[in-house]
Amino acid sequence: MRYQHDIDNGLLSVRTAITIISCVLLTLFWIIPVTAIMGLANLRALADITIRGDQPFSFLDNVSNWSPVVTGLIESLLPAIILSVFLGLVPTFLRMFVSVSRVGSLGNLDNTVRDWYFNFVTFSNFLFVALAGTLLNDLQQIISDPSSTIDLLATAVPKQAGFVMNFILLKALSETPQQILQIGRVAVRWIMLKFLARTARERRNVETGNTIFVYLRYYAMAQLIALLGLIYSTVQPFVIIVCFAYFAINYVVWKYNLCYSMNNPYHDGGSMYGGALYGVWVGLFVHLLTIMGLFGLNKKPAQCAISVIPLVFSILFIRKCKKRYARLLNHGSGVHTIQHIQQEDSEDLIPTSLAKTYGHPGFEPLPETIENLNGMGLNTGAVRFSDADDFDDTLVRIENGEEPAGESPRPSAQSESEDWKDAILLDKNHPNQFCSFR
Protein backbone atom coordinates (compact mmCIF):
# COMPACT_ATOMS: atom_id res chain seq x y z
CA MET A 1 0.00 0.00 0.00
CA ARG A 2 1.22 3.47 -0.86
CA TYR A 3 0.64 6.17 1.73
CA GLN A 4 0.46 9.95 1.45
CA HIS A 5 4.21 10.47 1.77
CA ASP A 6 4.77 8.12 -1.21
CA ILE A 7 2.39 9.97 -3.57
CA ASP A 8 2.98 13.26 -5.34
CA ASN A 9 0.77 16.21 -4.44
CA GLY A 10 -1.27 16.11 -7.65
CA LEU A 11 -2.26 12.46 -7.30
CA LEU A 12 -2.90 12.95 -3.58
CA SER A 13 -5.28 15.84 -4.33
CA VAL A 14 -7.15 13.68 -6.83
CA ARG A 15 -7.47 10.84 -4.31
CA THR A 16 -8.68 13.24 -1.60
CA ALA A 17 -11.26 14.70 -3.99
CA ILE A 18 -12.49 11.20 -4.83
CA THR A 19 -12.89 10.47 -1.12
CA ILE A 20 -14.86 13.67 -0.47
CA ILE A 21 -17.13 13.22 -3.49
CA SER A 22 -17.82 9.57 -2.64
CA CYS A 23 -18.71 10.34 0.98
CA VAL A 24 -20.96 13.26 -0.02
CA LEU A 25 -22.76 11.19 -2.66
CA LEU A 26 -23.29 8.38 -0.17
CA THR A 27 -24.83 10.85 2.27
CA LEU A 28 -27.11 12.38 -0.36
CA PHE A 29 -28.28 9.14 -1.97
CA TRP A 30 -29.03 7.71 1.46
CA ILE A 31 -32.11 9.94 1.33
CA ILE A 32 -33.91 7.33 -0.78
CA PRO A 33 -33.93 4.44 1.74
CA VAL A 34 -34.45 6.84 4.66
CA THR A 35 -37.55 8.27 2.95
CA ALA A 36 -38.94 4.77 2.50
CA ILE A 37 -38.20 3.96 6.14
CA MET A 38 -39.92 7.11 7.39
CA GLY A 39 -42.92 6.21 5.24
CA LEU A 40 -43.45 3.12 7.40
CA ALA A 41 -43.97 5.42 10.38
CA ASN A 42 -46.82 7.23 8.58
CA LEU A 43 -48.88 4.47 6.93
CA ARG A 44 -52.26 6.16 7.35
CA ALA A 45 -50.95 9.46 5.98
CA LEU A 46 -49.48 7.69 2.96
CA ALA A 47 -52.75 5.88 2.26
CA ASP A 48 -54.67 9.20 2.08
CA ILE A 49 -52.26 11.00 -0.28
CA THR A 50 -53.80 12.03 -3.61
CA ILE A 51 -51.61 13.31 -6.46
CA ARG A 52 -53.45 14.54 -9.58
CA GLY A 53 -56.47 12.49 -8.71
CA ASP A 54 -54.53 9.27 -8.15
CA GLN A 55 -53.64 7.53 -4.91
CA PRO A 56 -50.17 6.00 -5.43
CA PHE A 57 -50.33 4.26 -2.04
CA SER A 58 -53.86 2.90 -2.38
CA PHE A 59 -52.65 -0.56 -1.36
CA LEU A 60 -52.46 0.84 2.19
CA ASP A 61 -56.20 1.59 2.33
CA ASN A 62 -56.80 -1.40 4.56
CA VAL A 63 -54.41 -0.13 7.24
CA SER A 64 -57.35 1.12 9.29
CA ASN A 65 -58.68 -2.45 9.41
CA TRP A 66 -55.45 -3.88 10.75
CA SER A 67 -54.97 -4.72 14.39
CA PRO A 68 -53.85 -1.72 16.46
CA VAL A 69 -51.04 -3.85 17.87
CA VAL A 70 -49.69 -4.64 14.38
CA THR A 71 -49.90 -1.06 13.14
CA GLY A 72 -48.35 0.19 16.38
CA LEU A 73 -45.38 -2.16 16.02
CA ILE A 74 -44.89 -1.26 12.35
CA GLU A 75 -45.10 2.48 12.89
CA SER A 76 -43.04 2.63 16.09
CA LEU A 77 -40.41 -0.13 16.10
CA LEU A 78 -39.96 -1.30 12.51
CA PRO A 79 -38.61 2.03 11.13
CA ALA A 80 -36.07 2.30 13.93
CA ILE A 81 -34.94 -1.32 13.45
CA ILE A 82 -34.50 -0.95 9.69
CA LEU A 83 -32.69 2.35 10.13
CA SER A 84 -30.27 0.77 12.61
CA VAL A 85 -29.49 -2.06 10.17
CA PHE A 86 -28.83 0.40 7.35
CA LEU A 87 -26.59 2.51 9.57
CA GLY A 88 -24.52 -0.54 10.47
CA LEU A 89 -23.37 -0.81 6.84
CA VAL A 90 -22.31 2.82 6.47
CA PRO A 91 -18.90 2.67 8.30
CA THR A 92 -17.77 -0.12 5.97
CA PHE A 93 -18.47 1.99 2.88
CA LEU A 94 -16.91 5.10 4.41
CA ARG A 95 -13.77 3.19 5.34
CA MET A 96 -13.42 2.05 1.73
CA PHE A 97 -13.80 5.63 0.46
CA VAL A 98 -11.40 7.14 3.01
CA SER A 99 -8.78 4.47 2.26
CA VAL A 100 -8.52 5.85 -1.28
CA SER A 101 -6.80 8.97 0.10
CA ARG A 102 -4.07 6.76 1.65
CA VAL A 103 -4.21 7.99 5.24
CA GLY A 104 -0.87 7.26 6.90
CA SER A 105 -1.98 5.40 10.06
CA LEU A 106 -4.88 3.32 11.33
CA GLY A 107 -5.57 5.89 14.05
CA ASN A 108 -5.90 8.73 11.54
CA LEU A 109 -8.02 6.49 9.31
CA ASP A 110 -10.43 5.78 12.17
CA ASN A 111 -10.59 9.46 13.07
CA THR A 112 -11.43 10.45 9.49
CA VAL A 113 -14.06 7.73 9.12
CA ARG A 114 -15.58 8.73 12.47
CA ASP A 115 -15.88 12.37 11.34
CA TRP A 116 -17.54 11.40 8.06
CA TYR A 117 -19.82 8.95 9.87
CA PHE A 118 -20.90 11.62 12.34
CA ASN A 119 -21.66 14.01 9.47
CA PHE A 120 -23.60 11.24 7.78
CA VAL A 121 -25.76 10.27 10.76
CA THR A 122 -26.33 13.94 11.61
CA PHE A 123 -27.68 14.63 8.14
CA SER A 124 -29.58 11.38 7.57
CA ASN A 125 -30.87 10.79 11.11
CA PHE A 126 -31.62 14.28 12.30
CA LEU A 127 -32.03 16.81 9.50
CA PHE A 128 -33.60 14.61 6.88
CA VAL A 129 -35.53 12.36 9.28
CA ALA A 130 -37.14 15.42 10.84
CA LEU A 131 -37.97 16.93 7.45
CA ALA A 132 -39.09 13.64 5.89
CA GLY A 133 -41.31 12.79 8.82
CA THR A 134 -42.90 16.22 8.71
CA LEU A 135 -43.41 16.24 4.94
CA LEU A 136 -44.90 12.75 4.88
CA ASN A 137 -47.30 13.60 7.68
CA ASP A 138 -48.68 16.67 5.90
CA LEU A 139 -47.78 15.91 2.28
CA GLN A 140 -51.36 16.32 1.08
CA GLN A 141 -51.67 19.79 2.61
CA ILE A 142 -48.25 20.84 1.25
CA ILE A 143 -49.28 19.78 -2.27
CA SER A 144 -52.53 21.74 -1.97
CA ASP A 145 -50.98 24.83 -0.34
CA PRO A 146 -47.15 25.04 -0.70
CA SER A 147 -47.04 28.36 1.17
CA SER A 148 -48.01 26.56 4.39
CA THR A 149 -44.77 24.54 4.46
CA ILE A 150 -42.97 26.85 6.92
CA ASP A 151 -45.90 26.88 9.34
CA LEU A 152 -46.15 23.10 9.16
CA LEU A 153 -42.45 22.73 9.91
CA ALA A 154 -42.76 25.00 12.95
CA THR A 155 -45.52 22.84 14.41
CA ALA A 156 -44.61 19.38 13.14
CA VAL A 157 -40.83 19.10 13.69
CA PRO A 158 -41.23 18.80 17.48
CA LYS A 159 -43.58 15.87 16.88
CA GLN A 160 -40.62 13.81 15.67
CA ALA A 161 -39.43 13.59 19.28
CA GLY A 162 -41.38 10.34 19.62
CA PHE A 163 -39.44 8.72 16.79
CA VAL A 164 -36.16 10.03 18.25
CA MET A 165 -36.90 8.51 21.65
CA ASN A 166 -37.81 5.17 20.04
CA PHE A 167 -34.55 5.23 18.11
CA ILE A 168 -32.45 5.96 21.22
CA LEU A 169 -34.26 3.33 23.32
CA LEU A 170 -33.76 0.77 20.57
CA LYS A 171 -30.04 1.52 20.55
CA ALA A 172 -29.83 1.24 24.34
CA LEU A 173 -31.97 -1.86 24.87
CA SER A 174 -31.38 -3.97 21.76
CA GLU A 175 -27.75 -3.43 20.77
CA THR A 176 -26.14 -3.52 24.22
CA PRO A 177 -27.35 -7.08 25.02
CA GLN A 178 -25.85 -8.22 21.71
CA GLN A 179 -22.57 -6.51 22.58
CA ILE A 180 -22.25 -8.09 25.99
CA LEU A 181 -23.48 -11.57 24.99
CA GLN A 182 -21.52 -11.68 21.70
CA ILE A 183 -23.54 -14.64 20.48
CA GLY A 184 -22.12 -14.44 16.97
CA ARG A 185 -18.54 -14.49 18.20
CA VAL A 186 -19.25 -17.45 20.50
CA ALA A 187 -20.90 -19.41 17.67
CA VAL A 188 -18.04 -18.75 15.25
CA ARG A 189 -15.49 -19.69 17.92
CA TRP A 190 -17.22 -23.02 18.60
CA ILE A 191 -17.44 -23.90 14.90
CA MET A 192 -13.81 -22.98 14.26
CA LEU A 193 -12.48 -24.93 17.25
CA LYS A 194 -14.70 -27.92 16.53
CA PHE A 195 -14.16 -28.38 12.81
CA LEU A 196 -11.50 -26.08 11.31
CA ALA A 197 -8.72 -25.16 13.76
CA ARG A 198 -6.18 -27.99 13.87
CA THR A 199 -2.84 -26.54 14.90
CA ALA A 200 -1.95 -24.66 18.06
CA ARG A 201 -1.47 -21.45 16.07
CA GLU A 202 -4.91 -21.74 14.45
CA ARG A 203 -6.53 -22.34 17.83
CA ARG A 204 -4.75 -19.33 19.29
CA ASN A 205 -5.94 -17.18 16.39
CA VAL A 206 -9.51 -18.36 16.97
CA GLU A 207 -9.31 -17.53 20.67
CA THR A 208 -8.05 -14.01 19.99
CA GLY A 209 -10.05 -13.33 16.82
CA ASN A 210 -13.02 -10.97 16.42
CA THR A 211 -11.93 -8.95 19.45
CA ILE A 212 -11.57 -5.52 17.84
CA PHE A 213 -13.51 -2.72 19.52
CA VAL A 214 -14.69 -0.46 16.69
CA TYR A 215 -14.18 2.91 18.37
CA LEU A 216 -15.30 4.98 15.39
CA ARG A 217 -18.74 3.36 15.29
CA TYR A 218 -19.47 3.89 18.98
CA TYR A 219 -17.96 7.37 19.10
CA ALA A 220 -20.06 8.56 16.15
CA MET A 221 -23.27 7.03 17.52
CA ALA A 222 -22.64 8.52 20.97
CA GLN A 223 -22.11 11.92 19.34
CA LEU A 224 -25.40 11.51 17.46
CA ILE A 225 -27.29 10.59 20.65
CA ALA A 226 -25.80 13.62 22.39
CA LEU A 227 -26.83 15.79 19.43
CA LEU A 228 -30.42 14.49 19.45
CA GLY A 229 -30.65 14.83 23.22
CA LEU A 230 -29.48 18.44 23.17
CA ILE A 231 -31.78 19.43 20.31
CA TYR A 232 -34.95 17.83 21.64
CA SER A 233 -34.27 18.55 25.33
CA THR A 234 -36.26 21.79 25.08
CA VAL A 235 -38.98 20.46 22.78
CA GLN A 236 -39.47 17.18 24.68
CA PRO A 237 -37.66 17.16 28.06
CA PHE A 238 -38.35 13.45 28.57
CA VAL A 239 -35.73 12.70 25.91
CA ILE A 240 -33.06 13.67 28.49
CA ILE A 241 -33.98 10.64 30.60
CA VAL A 242 -33.83 8.39 27.55
CA CYS A 243 -30.38 9.73 26.60
CA PHE A 244 -29.15 9.27 30.17
CA ALA A 245 -30.31 5.65 30.08
CA TYR A 246 -28.47 5.12 26.79
CA PHE A 247 -25.16 6.49 28.08
CA ALA A 248 -25.46 4.72 31.46
CA ILE A 249 -26.13 1.31 29.90
CA ASN A 250 -23.45 1.69 27.25
CA TYR A 251 -20.91 2.88 29.81
CA VAL A 252 -21.23 -0.39 31.71
CA VAL A 253 -21.23 -2.57 28.59
CA TRP A 254 -18.36 -0.81 26.81
CA LYS A 255 -16.23 -0.75 29.95
CA TYR A 256 -16.73 -4.49 30.47
CA ASN A 257 -15.90 -5.31 26.85
CA LEU A 258 -12.79 -3.12 26.80
CA CYS A 259 -11.48 -4.58 30.06
CA TYR A 260 -12.30 -8.28 29.60
CA SER A 261 -13.29 -9.30 26.08
CA MET A 262 -11.73 -6.91 23.54
CA ASN A 263 -8.12 -6.58 22.43
CA ASN A 264 -7.37 -4.07 19.69
CA PRO A 265 -4.18 -4.63 17.66
CA TYR A 266 -3.28 -0.93 17.91
CA HIS A 267 -3.94 2.04 20.20
CA ASP A 268 -3.93 5.74 19.41
CA GLY A 269 -3.79 7.27 22.87
CA GLY A 270 -7.35 8.60 23.01
CA SER A 271 -6.96 10.81 19.95
CA MET A 272 -10.70 10.48 19.21
CA TYR A 273 -11.58 12.37 22.37
CA GLY A 274 -11.03 15.76 20.76
CA GLY A 275 -13.29 14.97 17.82
CA ALA A 276 -16.01 13.69 20.16
CA LEU A 277 -15.90 16.93 22.13
CA TYR A 278 -16.21 18.92 18.91
CA GLY A 279 -19.28 16.82 18.11
CA VAL A 280 -20.88 17.77 21.42
CA TRP A 281 -20.14 21.44 20.71
CA VAL A 282 -21.81 21.07 17.32
CA GLY A 283 -24.84 19.63 19.09
CA LEU A 284 -24.88 22.62 21.43
CA PHE A 285 -24.84 25.07 18.51
CA VAL A 286 -27.54 23.17 16.62
CA HIS A 287 -29.64 23.10 19.79
CA LEU A 288 -29.45 26.89 20.18
CA LEU A 289 -30.08 27.48 16.48
CA THR A 290 -33.08 25.12 16.58
CA ILE A 291 -34.59 27.09 19.46
CA MET A 292 -34.07 30.34 17.58
CA GLY A 293 -35.58 28.83 14.44
CA LEU A 294 -38.66 27.54 16.25
CA PHE A 295 -39.23 30.92 17.89
CA GLY A 296 -38.81 32.61 14.52
CA LEU A 297 -41.19 30.23 12.71
CA ASN A 298 -43.77 30.72 15.44
CA LYS A 299 -43.42 34.51 15.01
CA LYS A 300 -41.97 35.30 18.43
CA PRO A 301 -39.11 37.74 17.75
CA ALA A 302 -38.48 38.68 21.40
CA GLN A 303 -37.77 35.10 22.47
CA CYS A 304 -35.68 34.60 19.32
CA ALA A 305 -33.53 37.65 20.17
CA ILE A 306 -33.03 36.50 23.78
CA SER A 307 -31.77 33.13 22.48
CA VAL A 308 -28.78 34.93 20.96
CA ILE A 309 -27.33 35.57 24.46
CA PRO A 310 -26.56 31.91 25.32
CA LEU A 311 -25.23 31.47 21.79
CA VAL A 312 -22.65 34.23 22.36
CA PHE A 313 -21.64 32.81 25.75
CA SER A 314 -21.28 29.35 24.19
CA ILE A 315 -18.94 30.70 21.52
CA LEU A 316 -16.75 32.40 24.14
CA PHE A 317 -16.70 29.28 26.32
CA ILE A 318 -15.66 27.05 23.42
CA ARG A 319 -12.89 29.45 22.40
CA LYS A 320 -11.59 29.35 25.97
CA CYS A 321 -11.66 25.55 26.05
CA LYS A 322 -9.86 25.26 22.71
CA LYS A 323 -7.11 27.58 23.94
CA ARG A 324 -6.78 25.95 27.36
CA TYR A 325 -6.90 22.31 26.22
CA ALA A 326 -5.39 22.60 22.74
CA ARG A 327 -2.70 19.95 23.31
CA LEU A 328 -5.16 17.47 24.79
CA LEU A 329 -7.62 17.97 21.93
CA ASN A 330 -4.90 17.52 19.32
CA HIS A 331 -2.85 14.68 20.81
CA GLY A 332 -5.26 12.64 22.95
CA SER A 333 -4.49 11.28 26.39
CA GLY A 334 -2.32 12.93 29.04
CA VAL A 335 0.62 10.57 28.48
CA HIS A 336 0.73 11.35 24.77
CA THR A 337 0.36 15.05 25.53
CA ILE A 338 3.38 14.95 27.85
CA GLN A 339 5.38 13.19 25.16
CA HIS A 340 4.51 15.87 22.61
CA ILE A 341 5.40 18.61 25.10
CA GLN A 342 8.79 17.02 25.72
CA GLN A 343 9.45 16.72 22.00
CA GLU A 344 8.45 20.32 21.33
CA ASP A 345 10.02 22.09 24.31
CA SER A 346 13.10 20.02 25.25
CA GLU A 347 16.27 18.87 23.49
CA ASP A 348 16.34 16.20 20.85
CA LEU A 349 15.88 12.65 22.03
CA ILE A 350 19.50 11.91 20.97
CA PRO A 351 22.03 14.48 22.26
CA THR A 352 24.16 16.15 19.61
CA SER A 353 27.41 14.99 21.25
CA LEU A 354 26.29 11.36 21.15
CA ALA A 355 25.08 11.66 17.56
CA LYS A 356 28.53 12.94 16.46
CA THR A 357 30.45 10.13 18.15
CA TYR A 358 28.17 7.40 16.93
CA GLY A 359 29.22 5.49 13.82
CA HIS A 360 27.21 2.88 12.02
CA PRO A 361 28.88 -0.59 12.25
CA GLY A 362 28.59 -0.97 8.49
CA PHE A 363 31.11 1.85 7.96
CA GLU A 364 33.81 0.43 10.24
CA PRO A 365 36.92 -1.04 8.49
CA LEU A 366 37.42 -4.78 8.50
CA PRO A 367 39.99 -6.11 11.02
CA GLU A 368 43.26 -7.68 9.90
CA THR A 369 42.06 -11.08 11.03
CA ILE A 370 38.43 -12.10 11.22
CA GLU A 371 36.75 -15.07 12.75
CA ASN A 372 36.73 -18.19 10.60
CA LEU A 373 33.06 -18.95 9.98
CA ASN A 374 33.22 -20.87 6.69
CA GLY A 375 35.74 -23.58 7.57
CA MET A 376 37.98 -22.86 4.56
CA GLY A 377 41.18 -22.22 6.52
CA LEU A 378 42.59 -21.38 9.90
CA ASN A 379 44.66 -18.46 8.65
CA THR A 380 41.97 -15.94 7.75
CA GLY A 381 42.45 -12.85 5.72
CA ALA A 382 41.57 -11.28 2.42
CA VAL A 383 43.02 -11.27 -1.05
CA ARG A 384 42.10 -8.04 -2.84
CA PHE A 385 42.06 -7.40 -6.56
CA SER A 386 42.29 -4.06 -8.28
CA ASP A 387 40.44 -5.00 -11.46
CA ALA A 388 38.99 -7.91 -13.40
CA ASP A 389 42.31 -8.69 -15.12
CA ASP A 390 44.06 -9.03 -11.76
CA PHE A 391 41.30 -11.37 -10.66
CA ASP A 392 41.68 -13.57 -13.75
CA ASP A 393 45.48 -13.68 -13.40
CA THR A 394 45.20 -14.80 -9.81
CA LEU A 395 42.68 -17.48 -10.77
CA VAL A 396 45.08 -18.83 -13.42
CA ARG A 397 47.94 -18.91 -10.87
CA ILE A 398 45.79 -20.88 -8.45
CA GLU A 399 44.79 -23.40 -11.12
CA ASN A 400 48.48 -23.86 -12.03
CA GLY A 401 49.39 -24.46 -8.39
CA GLU A 402 51.27 -21.18 -8.00
CA GLU A 403 51.12 -18.71 -5.09
CA PRO A 404 48.39 -16.05 -5.65
CA ALA A 405 49.33 -12.39 -5.46
CA GLY A 406 47.57 -10.46 -2.72
CA GLU A 407 47.82 -8.76 0.63
CA SER A 408 47.76 -12.02 2.62
CA PRO A 409 49.90 -15.14 2.03
CA ARG A 410 48.35 -18.33 0.86
CA PRO A 411 47.98 -21.10 3.50
CA SER A 412 50.88 -23.51 3.47
CA ALA A 413 48.93 -26.64 4.33
CA GLN A 414 48.05 -28.77 1.32
CA SER A 415 44.61 -29.50 2.78
CA GLU A 416 43.85 -25.80 2.76
CA SER A 417 44.91 -25.17 -0.82
CA GLU A 418 41.80 -26.79 -2.20
CA ASP A 419 39.66 -24.61 0.09
CA TRP A 420 41.51 -21.53 -1.17
CA LYS A 421 40.98 -22.60 -4.75
CA ASP A 422 37.28 -23.19 -4.11
CA ALA A 423 36.97 -19.73 -2.58
CA ILE A 424 38.58 -18.12 -5.63
CA LEU A 425 36.47 -20.19 -8.00
CA LEU A 426 33.33 -19.01 -6.24
CA ASP A 427 34.23 -15.45 -7.16
CA LYS A 428 34.50 -16.38 -10.82
CA ASN A 429 30.71 -16.34 -10.97
CA HIS A 430 30.77 -12.71 -9.79
CA PRO A 431 33.16 -10.77 -12.09
CA ASN A 432 32.30 -7.46 -10.43
CA GLN A 433 33.48 -8.67 -7.04
CA PHE A 434 37.20 -8.02 -6.56
CA CYS A 435 37.65 -9.39 -3.03
CA SER A 436 37.69 -12.99 -1.84
CA PHE A 437 37.90 -14.06 1.79
CA ARG A 438 39.51 -17.22 3.08
Secondary structure, 3 states (H helix, E strand, C coil): CCCHHHCCHHHHHHHHHHHHHHHHHHHHHCHHHHHHHHHHCCHHHHHCCCECCECCCHHHHHHHHCCHHHHHHHHHCHHHHHHHHHHHHHHHHHHHHHHCCCCCCHHHHHHHHHHHHHHHHHHHHHHHHHHHHHHHHCHHHHHHCHHHHHHHHHHHHHHHHHHHHHHHHHHHHHHHHHHHHCHHHHHHHHHHHHHHCCCHHHHHHHHHCCCCCCHHHHHHHHHHHHHHHHHHHHHCCHHHHHHHHHHHHHHHHHHHHHHHHCCCCCCCCCCHHHHHHHHHHHHHHHHHHHHHHHHHHCCCHHHHHHCHHHHHHHHHHHHHHHHHCHHHHHHCCHHHHHHHHHHHHCCCCCCHHHHHHCCCHHHCCCCCCCCCCCCCCCCCCEEECCCHHHHHHHHHHHHCCCCCCCCCCCCCCHHHHHHHHHHHHHHHCCCCCCEEEC
